[in-house]
Amino acid sequence: MDSTHDIRDHPLAQAWEVLQAQHIQGEALQVDSNRLAFADPEFLLRRETRGIRFQLEMLKPDLAQQERGIEHTVVVFGSARFRSEQDAQEQFRVAQASGDASAIARAQTLLKNARYYEMARAFGRRVAEHSLSQVKAEQMFVCTGGGPGIMEAANRGAQEAGGISVGLNIALPHEQEPNPYITPGLSFKFHYFALRKMHFMMRARALVAFPGGFGTLDELFETLTLIQCKKAKPVPVVLFGSEYWKRVLNLSVLVEEGVISPEDLNLFQFIDDVDEAWRYIQHFYGS
């Protein structure tokens, strides 16, 4: 008698991603009507079963966080491309040795922005240290997009302080592995950006946006829109790195053109210091 598959078996665990990659590349999926419906990737990838996939991506991270007692998070956004000072210095050394002017310029930019990685790391430590000193109902936990760069830095800082943290990763055409500092059992992979962003907001007690690109802007503006439209509870929103953000965003123009209200500019705060960011969050809640 043939033995059944172990659900922990690596090929079985990766089957979904393999079949999805085939689907994206236009390859025909081999249908097998004799599979159990809930173990049939071809069936679950159908257009008609999209609602089931939504429910699963909603439930899996929610239940796991409930089981770990995670009710309040501090969400940290930012560039996946930033590196630690140590890594940036090493890349700069290699670039200088190569003599390639363009490589040296890229490494100089990476080295300049490494300060944001270190500040996100320090901020993650601060959040974890606070939680470790609080009763369970008052604890807050770092939550990131689970990838490298600023996300890694915040998870890393939390781990260094002895705290737990969450990573909400996203499946991309180019593989993005979860960073190694997320607490085991709290690293979740999403297919749908919308469900991932919903999870960011569900437990958020604060959102801290470090410099970043399109993904960071997407997450930031969805947050601001939900708060502005009262679809989400008000939470402190920190734009960390005023020099960067004031160059990227000139939101006063929106007030001048009458497309937002003057008070909408109070939905966020420019901040450049870890201690100041934490005080702002604490003050928001009257602590």
C-alpha positions as CSV (number, residue, x, y, z in Angstrom):
1,M,0.0,0.0,0.0
2,D,1.4,3.4,-1.0
3,S,2.2,5.7,2.0
4,T,0.5,9.1,2.1
5,H,2.5,12.3,1.6
6,D,3.9,14.0,4.7
7,I,2.6,17.6,4.6
8,R,6.1,18.7,5.8
9,D,7.7,17.1,2.8
10,H,9.7,19.9,1.0
11,P,8.4,19.1,-2.5
12,L,4.8,19.1,-1.3
13,A,5.3,22.3,0.7
14,Q,6.7,24.0,-2.4
15,A,4.1,22.6,-4.8
16,W,1.9,25.6,-4.7
17,E,4.7,28.0,-5.7
18,V,5.9,25.7,-8.5
19,L,2.4,25.4,-10.0
20,Q,1.8,29.1,-9.6
21,A,5.0,29.9,-11.5
22,Q,3.9,27.5,-14.2
23,H,0.6,29.4,-14.4
24,I,2.3,32.8,-14.6
25,Q,4.6,31.5,-17.4
26,G,1.5,30.4,-19.4
27,E,2.2,26.7,-18.9
28,A,-0.9,24.4,-18.7
29,L,-1.6,23.0,-15.3
30,Q,-2.3,19.3,-15.2
31,V,-5.7,18.7,-13.8
32,D,-6.4,15.7,-11.5
33,S,-10.0,15.3,-10.5
34,N,-9.2,12.7,-7.9
35,R,-7.3,15.1,-5.6
36,L,-9.0,16.3,-2.4
37,A,-10.3,19.8,-3.1
38,F,-8.4,21.5,-0.3
39,A,-5.1,19.8,-1.5
40,D,-5.6,20.6,-5.2
41,P,-3.5,23.6,-6.2
42,E,-4.9,23.6,-9.7
43,F,-8.4,23.9,-8.3
44,L,-7.5,26.5,-5.7
45,L,-5.8,28.6,-8.4
46,R,-8.9,28.9,-10.5
47,R,-10.5,32.4,-10.9
48,E,-13.7,31.1,-9.2
49,T,-11.8,30.2,-6.0
50,R,-10.2,33.6,-5.5
51,G,-12.5,34.3,-2.6
52,I,-11.3,31.2,-0.8
53,R,-7.7,32.3,-1.3
54,F,-8.6,35.7,0.2
55,Q,-10.1,34.0,3.2
56,L,-7.1,31.8,3.8
57,E,-4.7,34.7,3.6
58,M,-6.9,36.6,6.0
59,L,-7.1,33.7,8.5
60,K,-3.7,32.1,8.6
61,P,-1.7,35.2,10.0
62,D,-4.6,36.3,12.1
63,L,-5.0,33.0,14.0
64,A,-1.2,32.6,14.4
65,Q,-0.9,36.1,16.0
66,Q,-3.9,35.5,18.2
67,E,-2.3,32.3,19.5
68,R,0.9,34.2,20.3
69,G,-1.0,37.0,22.1
70,I,-0.1,39.7,19.6
71,E,-2.9,42.3,19.6
72,H,-0.9,45.5,19.1
73,T,1.9,46.2,16.6
74,V,4.2,49.0,15.5
75,V,4.5,48.7,11.8
76,V,7.8,49.7,10.2
77,F,8.0,50.4,6.4
78,G,11.0,51.3,4.4
79,S,13.3,50.5,1.5
80,A,14.3,46.8,1.0
81,R,17.6,48.1,-0.6
82,F,19.3,49.7,2.4
83,R,22.1,47.8,4.2
84,S,23.7,47.9,7.6
85,E,26.7,50.2,8.0
86,Q,29.0,47.2,8.1
87,D,27.7,45.7,4.9
88,A,27.6,49.1,3.2
89,Q,31.2,49.8,4.2
90,E,32.3,46.5,2.7
91,Q,30.5,47.2,-0.5
92,F,32.1,50.6,-0.7
93,R,35.5,49.0,-0.2
94,V,34.9,46.5,-3.0
95,A,33.7,49.3,-5.3
96,Q,36.7,51.4,-4.6
97,A,39.0,48.5,-5.3
98,S,37.3,47.9,-8.7
99,G,37.9,51.5,-9.8
100,D,34.4,51.5,-11.5
101,A,33.0,55.0,-11.1
102,S,29.4,54.0,-11.3
103,A,29.9,51.2,-8.8
104,I,31.6,53.6,-6.4
105,A,28.7,56.1,-6.8
106,R,26.1,53.4,-6.0
107,A,28.2,52.3,-3.0
108,Q,28.5,55.9,-1.7
109,T,24.7,56.2,-1.8
110,L,24.3,52.9,-0.1
111,L,26.8,54.0,2.6
112,K,25.0,57.3,3.1
113,N,21.6,55.6,3.6
114,A,23.0,53.0,6.0
115,R,22.2,55.3,8.8
116,Y,18.5,54.6,8.2
117,Y,19.1,50.9,8.6
118,E,20.8,51.5,11.9
119,M,18.1,53.8,13.1
120,A,15.4,51.3,12.2
121,R,17.4,48.7,14.1
122,A,17.5,51.0,17.2
123,F,13.8,51.7,16.9
124,G,13.0,48.0,16.7
125,R,15.0,47.5,19.9
126,R,13.1,50.4,21.6
127,V,9.7,48.8,20.8
128,A,10.8,45.4,22.0
129,E,12.3,46.8,25.2
130,H,9.1,48.6,26.0
131,S,7.0,45.5,25.5
132,L,9.1,43.4,27.7
133,S,8.5,45.8,30.6
134,Q,4.7,46.0,30.1
135,V,1.7,43.8,31.1
136,K,0.4,41.8,28.2
137,A,-2.5,44.1,27.3
138,E,-0.1,47.0,26.8
139,Q,2.6,45.2,24.8
140,M,3.4,46.3,21.2
141,F,5.3,44.2,18.8
142,V,7.4,45.2,15.7
143,C,5.7,44.2,12.4
144,T,7.4,44.6,9.1
145,G,7.1,43.5,5.5
146,G,9.5,40.7,6.3
147,G,12.1,41.4,3.7
148,P,15.6,42.9,3.7
149,G,16.7,46.5,4.3
150,I,14.6,48.6,6.7
151,M,12.3,45.6,7.4
152,E,15.3,43.4,8.4
153,A,16.7,46.2,10.5
154,A,13.5,46.6,12.6
155,N,13.1,42.8,13.1
156,R,16.8,42.6,13.9
157,G,16.5,45.2,16.6
158,A,13.6,43.5,18.2
159,Q,15.4,40.2,18.2
160,E,18.5,41.8,19.8
161,A,16.4,43.1,22.6
162,G,14.9,39.7,23.3
163,G,11.5,40.5,21.9
164,I,9.3,38.8,19.2
165,S,8.4,40.4,15.9
166,V,6.2,39.7,12.9
167,G,7.1,39.6,9.2
168,L,4.4,39.9,6.4
169,N,6.3,38.8,3.3
170,I,5.1,39.0,-0.3
171,A,5.6,36.5,-3.1
172,L,7.3,38.3,-6.0
173,P,8.4,37.2,-9.4
174,H,11.9,37.7,-8.2
175,E,12.3,35.6,-5.0
176,Q,12.2,37.6,-1.8
177,E,13.2,35.5,1.2
178,P,12.1,36.4,4.7
179,N,14.9,38.0,6.7
180,P,16.4,35.8,9.4
181,Y,15.4,38.0,12.3
182,I,11.7,37.4,12.3
183,T,10.5,35.3,15.2
184,P,10.0,31.7,14.0
185,G,6.3,31.0,13.5
186,L,5.6,34.6,12.8
187,S,6.8,34.9,9.2
188,F,3.9,34.9,6.7
189,K,4.0,34.9,2.9
190,F,1.2,36.6,1.0
191,H,0.2,36.5,-2.6
192,Y,-2.2,39.5,-2.5
193,F,-0.8,42.9,-1.6
194,A,-4.3,44.0,-0.5
195,L,-4.6,41.3,2.1
196,R,-1.0,42.0,3.3
197,K,-1.7,45.7,3.8
198,M,-5.0,44.9,5.6
199,H,-3.0,42.8,8.1
200,F,-0.6,45.7,8.6
201,M,-3.5,47.9,9.7
202,M,-5.5,45.4,11.7
203,R,-3.2,45.5,14.8
204,A,-1.3,48.7,14.1
205,R,-0.9,51.1,17.1
206,A,1.6,53.2,15.1
207,L,3.2,53.2,11.6
208,V,6.7,54.4,11.0
209,A,7.8,55.0,7.4
210,F,11.5,55.2,6.8
211,P,12.7,56.3,3.3
212,G,11.7,53.9,0.6
213,G,10.4,53.5,-2.9
214,F,7.1,52.7,-4.6
215,G,6.2,50.0,-2.1
216,T,6.7,52.2,0.9
217,L,4.7,55.0,-0.7
218,D,1.9,52.6,-1.5
219,E,1.8,51.4,2.1
220,L,2.0,55.0,3.4
221,F,-0.7,56.5,1.3
222,E,-3.1,53.6,1.9
223,T,-2.6,54.2,5.6
224,L,-3.2,57.9,5.3
225,T,-6.3,57.4,3.1
226,L,-7.9,54.9,5.5
227,I,-7.3,57.2,8.5
228,Q,-8.4,60.3,6.6
229,C,-11.6,58.6,5.4
230,K,-12.2,57.1,8.9
231,K,-12.0,53.6,7.6
232,A,-9.3,52.9,10.2
233,K,-8.8,54.2,13.7
234,P,-6.4,57.1,14.1
235,V,-2.8,56.0,14.8
236,P,0.4,58.0,14.9
237,V,2.1,58.0,11.5
238,V,5.9,58.9,11.6
239,L,7.8,59.9,8.5
240,F,11.3,59.1,9.7
241,G,13.9,61.1,7.9
242,S,12.6,64.6,7.2
243,E,15.3,65.5,4.7
244,Y,14.2,62.6,2.5
245,W,10.5,62.9,2.9
246,K,10.3,66.7,2.4
247,R,12.1,66.3,-0.9
248,V,9.8,63.4,-2.0
249,L,6.5,64.8,-0.7
250,N,5.2,68.3,-1.0
251,L,1.7,67.7,0.3
252,S,1.1,71.4,0.9
253,V,0.3,71.6,-2.8
254,L,-2.7,69.4,-2.2
255,V,-4.0,71.9,0.4
256,E,-3.3,74.8,-1.9
257,E,-5.2,73.1,-4.7
258,G,-8.1,72.3,-2.4
259,V,-8.0,68.5,-2.8
260,I,-7.2,67.8,0.9
261,S,-8.0,69.8,4.1
262,P,-5.3,71.7,6.0
263,E,-5.9,69.4,9.0
264,D,-5.0,66.4,6.9
265,L,-1.4,67.5,7.2
266,N,-1.6,66.6,10.9
267,L,-2.1,62.9,10.1
268,F,1.6,62.4,10.0
269,Q,4.8,63.8,11.7
270,F,8.3,64.3,10.3
271,I,10.8,63.0,12.8
272,D,14.6,62.3,12.7
273,D,15.4,60.8,16.0
274,V,14.5,57.4,17.5
275,D,13.8,58.8,21.0
276,E,11.6,61.5,19.5
277,A,9.7,59.0,17.4
278,W,9.0,56.9,20.5
279,R,8.0,59.9,22.6
280,Y,5.6,61.0,19.8
281,I,3.9,57.5,19.8
282,Q,3.7,57.4,23.6
283,H,2.3,61.0,23.7
284,F,-0.4,60.1,21.1
285,Y,-1.8,57.5,23.6
286,G,-1.3,59.8,26.7
287,S,1.6,57.8,28.1
